[in-house]
Amino acid sequence: MSEPNDLRVHDGASQRGGLIHPDVRQPSDESERGQDGGRLQHAEAASQPISAAPKAARTREPQPRGAKVKGNRPIDQAEAAERFIAAPLHLKAHDERLWDLRKKRDTVAHGIPEWEALRELASQIKAHTLSNLDRYLEEFEANAKANGVHVHWAADGAEHNRIVHGILKDHGARTLIKSKSMLTEECGFRHYMAAQGIEIIETDLGERIQQLDNEDPSHVVCPAVHKTRLDVAEVFARTLGTDPENDDIHYLAESQRETTRPHILTADAGMTGCNFAIAETGTVVTCTNEGNADLSGNVPKLQIHSIGIEKLIPRIEHLGVFIRLLSRSALGSPITQYTSHFRGPRKGTEMHMVLVDNGRSARLGMEEFWTSLKCIRCGACMNTCPVYRRSGGLSYGATYSGPIGLIIDPTFNKRKYSTLPFSSTMNGSCTNVCPVKINIHEQIFAWRKVLAEEHEIPLVKKGMMKAAGQVLSRPAAYRAAIGAADSALRVLPRFAVYNPVNTWGRGREMPHTPRQSFHAWYRQNRMKADKTGGEA
């Protein structure tokens, strides 16, 4: 579409010219400032250029793509991670951006004296709700219907897609705008609708970037966090006709806004996901920073909300607990810009809510894994995870990546996602930052045991684990093996150590071997002292 002349602004060297409204232009310091003139520190306000060098001097690096999904075969996360690590610009930007979110999370969390009490309360509310989920679902349905809402039940993703398609077909709808929803990603909604001739337009900036680049989201909160601004400039140039050399974030955001708004104004239907569903009132609550859920839910006359059944909370008074935790955990910001309540249809409109199971009831019956249903999709575990930060979300080959994905994905398909629980250092940081206190690292370990017992791990890994078990269960054999390995590492040439068999050495240097083991040191310095009556 042609752009209005009053939206074309040129400012010479710093701005190559293009679509950008004067009101949204910023000076060279791109971060927002508070009333005192100081930079705001929460994540939504602090965007930094990936390089201070002139554009002509910047190195353009192809964006590494995600895991190669081959039907039901196990995802090779390690292979995709190696390709991500081999792209230093993307690796550095991704790692630093997510660690910055983690640090901001810590700052705001430590600023609330009752933070740990909020986490405990949120965990208890979720545990109570899940333990009485049938009752609260019935209460939610009754109250939603009393509000004039049409309520539907979907056993799985396929049924969700058929229900929504049926609603659209009944109303002759051919275009649908939607806000970000991980549930619809889980259901393969957009691909299904494309096959039915229904045009879906993502209104969230990150989701729209991913849609235009034909990629899935890589993060539950920041869908395009693995992309640099140079990547986005290339995607928009290819799909929206923008200037490929202009990677100014305001220019890019305004370009997306101006090309998406016409779709919003003319769409036949709108859809949102759901952060929280309140049983007491039959209300769907969404939390966004762009207001796109408000547009998707209020502009078209036909309104649809997709709701995972685990999103229920009992009472409106409980909502404040989760609102205080969500954005602080996700972005390090005090609150999302928009917390929207959808309770019933406006006059002359129609509202539908689709409650989706898609394996959640089965997970609820899993003794070791049911508490994963507490997840409020904040992404805090991803932001802190050293594996996720250095491998990118798309390397997991699943809707849910990072630590939470390691315990959710196998519930959908044990074989396909059998490798994922092994993509963890088991450091426990994910559990420490989880706002609803899910024992994530313990569940990762539990999945490893389950997959080993059910023979869902490669024969080579199984053999290695069995051999390791034999050695580790015999102290004498363990000490002998350690001594032999240390001696060998001191004398072997580098090519003999760093070879395809040593997977540890592919991405890191082997640690220097100590002159003696701890056990040998203890025998020499402590056990000897004990025998002679010295201090231990």
N, C-alpha and C positions, 0 to 999 in steps of 0.2 A: 504494500500500500504506500502511497505517497504521503510524506510527512508535511504538516503545516510549516510554513516558512518561519513562524515565530518560535519554533522549537529548534531551529538550526543555529548553533552558536559556534563561533570560531575564536580562538584565543592564541593563535600563533604556535609557538614551539611546544607549549605544554598541552595544548588541545588540538588535535589534528582536524577538528571540525566534525560535526555529526550531530546526531539526535541527542539533545540534552536540554532540559528545561532550566532556565536561569535560577529558579527557586531551589533546585536541588544541587546546584554546583557548589563545590567546596574549594577552599584554598588548598595549597600543596599539602598541608597537614590534613590527612583525610579523616582523622578521628574526631568524633563529636566532643564538645566541651560543655561542662556544667555551668551553672550561674556564676560560679567563682572563677571561671576561665580555665580551670584545670581540666585535663583530659579525663573523660569518663573511663573507668577501668573495666566495666563489664564487657562481655564478649561482643555483644551486638554493636558496641560503640567503637571498638578498637580494631580497625582493619589497616594492615600495613602493606605497602608495596612489597612484592617478592624480591625486588632488587632496586637499589638506588641508582644503578647505572642507567645511562641514556638508553632509550629503546633500541637504537641501532646497535648497541653493544651487547644487548642481552642474548643469551644462548637459548635458542628454541629447542626444546626437547620433546619428542613425541610422548604423548601420555601413555603409560603402560596400561594395557587392558587387563581384564579380570581373568578368573579361572576359566579353563576350557571345559564347559559342561558337556559330558558325553552320555546322555541318557541316564541310566541308573548306575553307571560306574562310579566308584568312589572319587570324590573331588580331590584333585591334586593341588592342595593349597600351597604346598611348599614350592611347586614349580611356578605358580603365579606370584608368590612372594619373592622369589628370586628375580623375576622380571621387574618387579616394583623396586627392589633394592638396587637393581642395575640402572635405575633412572635417578641419579643423585639429586637433581633439582626438585623432582616430585617427592622423593623420600624426605628431603630436608624440610620442605614446605609443609608436608603432611604431618611429620613428627612434631615440628615446632608449633604448628597451629593447634593441634590437639593437646599437647602438653600445656600450652597457654590456657586452654579451657580448663584443664585440670587445676592449674594454679589459681585461676580466678574462682573456681569452685571452692577451693580451700579457704580463700580469703573471705568469701561471703559466709561460708559455713562457720568459720571460727568467729565471725562477727555476731552470731546468734547464740546466746548462752544456752538456750533450750534446744539446740540442734540435735543432739543425741536423743533427747526426749521425743522430739518430733519424729525421728527415724523409728524409734521403738513404737510409738503410737501408730504411725502409718503401717508398720509391719503387722501390728495386732489387728488393725482394721481390715487389712487385706486378708489375713488368716481367718478372721471371723467370717468375712463375706464369702470367701471360697468354701468354707466349711458349711455354709448355709446358702449356697449359690442358687439352688432350685427355688427356694422361697423368695429370694430377692429378685430373681428373674421374673417370677410370676407377679410380684409386686410392681416391678418396673413396667411390665406389659400392661397391667390393669390401669396404672396411672397414665401411661402414654396414650392408651386408647381413650381414656376419659378426657384427655387434652385434645382429642380429635386427630390423633396420629394413627396411620395404618402400620401395624406391626407384623413383621414377617420373621420366620425362623429358617435358618439355613444350616443343614447338617455339615456341609463342607464348602470349599471354595467354589466348586462347580455349581452347586445349588444357589449360592449367593449370586453368581454371575447370571444364572438363568432367571432368578427372581427379578434382579434389577433390569435385565433385558426385557422381561415381560412387562414391567412397569413402564419402561420407555416406549415399548411397542404399543401399549394400550393408549398412550397419549400422543402417538405419532412423533415422538422425539427422535431427532437424528444427531443432535449435538449435546454434549454434556461437559460442563466445567467442574473440576474437582479440586479440593485442597489436598494437602499431603496426607496420605493414609498408608501405613505399613500393612494394614490388613488387606487392602485392595491389591497391594504388591504381592502379598502372600497368596492371594487367590488368582493371580494372573489376569486381573480384571481388564486391564487396558488391551492386552493382546486378544482376549476373548471378544471384546467389543469391536475391535478393528475387523475381526473376521465376520462380524454381523453388520458391518457397514455403519457403525456408530462412531462418530468422531469424539475423542476424549481430549480435552485440553487441560493440562496441569497448570494451576495458577500459582503454586508456590515457586519462587524463583529457582531454588535448587532442583526441585523436581522437574521444572520446565527445562532447565539445562540438560538434565539427564534424559528427558523424553526426546529432546531435539537431537541428542547424540546417540539415541537408541541404546542407552545403558540403564541398568537398574540403579537405584540409590545405593550408595556405599556406606551410609551412616543413617541411623534412625532419626537424627535431628538435623544434620547437615548433609543432605543427600549428595552434594557435589564437592565435598571437602577434599577429595583426592585430586581435584583439578586445580591448576593454577589459573590466574586471570588470563594468561596467554592462551591456555586451552579454551577458555570460555569465549575469548575474542574470536578464535578460529571457528568454534561451533556456531556462534551467532553470525559470523560472516558467511558461512556455508548455508545456513538455514533461514536467516532473517535479512541477509543482505547488508549487514553493517560493515564498517570499516575494519578490515582484518588487522590493521596496524594500531588500532585504538583500543588499548586494554584498560582505560580508565573505568573504575568500578561504577561511577555514577552514570557514565555514558552507557555502559552495558546494562545496568539495572533499568535505566529509563527506556532503553531500546526494547527490552523485554516487556516492560509495562505497556508501552504504546502499541506493541503488536498483539498483546494478549487482551487488552481492554475491549476491543471490538468483539472478540469471541465471548467475553463475559456478558456484554450488553445484549447479544443476540442469541445466547444459548437457550436451548429448549428445556434443559434440566440442570440442576446443580447437585453436587455430592460433597459431603465432608466425611472425615473419619470421626473418631471419638477418643478423647483422652480419658474422660470419666463419664459414666452413666449413673445417674442418681435414682435409686429405686424409689425413694420417698416421693419424688415429684415427676418421675418419668421424663427427666431432662437429660439431654446430651450436652456435654461441655467440651469445647475445643479450645486449645491454647496455641496461639500463633503470634508471630512477630511482624507479619505483613498485612494482616486483616483479610487475607484471601479466603479464609473460611467464612467470614461474614458475607463476602461477595458471592461465594459459591452457594451459600445457604439462603441468601435473601434476595438476590436479583432475579433468578428464574422463578417461575410460578410453580414448578415441580421440584420438590426438595427431597433428597434421599440421604440418609445417614447410615453408614456401615459401622457396626459395633461388634467387637469381639466380646464374648460373654464374660471374659475375665475383667472387663473394664468397670464392672458394677462396684459402687460403694453404697452403703445403706442410706445415709442421711445427708442433707444439704450442709449440716454443721461439720461433717467430716471433710468436705471439699477444701476448706481452708488449710488443713494440714498438708494436703498434697500439693496445693498451689504454692505454698511456701517452699516446698522441697523441689518441685519439678524444675523450674528454670534455674534455680541456684545450682542444682546438680548438673544440669545439661550445659549451661553456658556461663555460669558464674554471674548471672544478672539477677536482680532482686525479684523480678516478675516478668512474665511475658507481656508484650505490648497489648495483646487482646486476649481476654478470657471470655469466651462467648457462650451463652446459654441458649439452646434451642429446645423449646418446650412444646410448642404447638404451631400449627400453620396459621399464617396471616390470612386475613379475609381475602377470599378469591384465589387462594393457593392450596396446594396439597402437600402433605408431609408424610414420608415413609421412613420407617426405621427397620433395618435388617439385622437381627441378632445372629451372629455366626459362631458355630462351634469349631469346626475344622480341626479336630483332634484335641481340643482343650479338655473335653470331658474325659477322654482317655488319659491325658496327662494328669488330670486331677486325681486319678486312681493310682498313680505311680508314687509309691511310698517315699522314694528318695528324691523325686523330681517335681512334685506337685507345687512346691513353693516358688518355682520359676514363674508361675502364673501371677505372682505378685507384681511382676515387672511393670513399671509405668513408662517404659520406653524413653528414658532420659538420656541414655547414651553415656553416662558417667563411667561405666565400666570400660567402654571403648576408649574414652579419652585418656584413661590411665594405663591401659594395657600396652606393654612394650612390644608385644607381637603385632597387635593391630596397628599401632602407630607406624610400624616399620614395614608393614606388608600391604596396607590398604584394604578397605572393606570388600572390594570386589574379588579379592583373592580367595575368599571363602566360598564363592559360588553358590550363595544362598541368600534368601531375603534378609535373614538376621545374621550379622557378622559379629566379630569380637567375642568377648567372654560370654555374653548372654546368648549369642548364637550357638556357642559350643554346647550349651545345655538344652536349647530349644530345638535346633535343627534335627538332631537324631530322633526326636519324638515324631517327626514327620516321615523320616526315611532313614532307618539305621544303616543300611548299606551305603547309600549315596553319601551320607555325611559321617561315615565311620572314621574318617581321618581327622575331623575337626577337633574333637576333644584332646588330641595330642598336640595341637597348635597352641600350647600354653606353657609358660614357665612355672605355673603353680605358685606364684609369689603372693597371692591373696589380696593384692591391691584392689581388685575388682569388688571383692566382698566388703572391703573397708569403706569404699565410697558409695556403695549401693544405698539409695535413700530409703528402701523398704527392707533392707537387711537380708537380702537373699544370700545364702551361703554358696556363692557361685563357684569358688575354687574347689570346694568339697564336692559339689555336684559334677564338676568336670572330672575329678578323680573317680567318682562313682561311675560315670559313663565309661571311663577307660576299662574299669572292671567288667561292666556289663558287656561291652563290645568284645573283650577278650574271651569271656565265658561263652558268648554266642558266636565265636569264630568269625567276627566281622573285621578282623585286622589282617594285613598281608602276612603271608607265610614267613617271609624274611624277618619282619618285625616280631612275629610270634616266636620264631626260633631264637632271636636275639634276647627277647624278654625271658624266655625259658632258661637260656644259658646264664643270663644275669642273675636270675633267681637262684640258680644252683650255686653260683659264686657268692652272692650276698648272704645266703643262708649258712655259709660255712666260714667263720671268722678266719681260720688259718688260710683257706683258699683265697679269701678276699685280700688278706695282707700280702700274700705271695703274688697275686695278680697285680696289685698296686705297685709293689716293689719292682716287678719285672717291667711294667709299663713305664715307670719313672726312669728306670735304667735305659730302656730302649729309646725314649724320647730325648735323652741327653746325647746319644751317639748317632741316631739315625739321620741321614741327609734329609733335607727339606722335601724332596720329591717323594720320599718314602712315607712321610707323614701326611702331606697334603695330597691326597689322591681321592678318586671317586668313592672309595670305601669309607673314608673318614668324612661323613656328612657334617660333623661339627666344624671341620676346617674349611668348609666351602665359603662361609660368610664371616669367619672370625679367626683370630690367631689363637693357637693353643696356649694355655697358661704355662708359665715357666714351672718346671718341676722343682719341688722343694728338695733340700739336701737330705731330709729325713721325714718320714711320715709322722703324723701327730701321735700315733700309737707308740712309735719308737721313741719319740721325744718324751712322752709321758713315762715310759718304762725307765728311761735314763734319768729323768729329773724328779719325778714324783714318787714312783713306786720304790725307788732306791731310798729316797728320803723317808718314806713311810716305814721301811724295814729297819732303818737305823734310828727311828724315833724322832726324826726331824719334822718340821712343819710341812704339811701337805699343801 
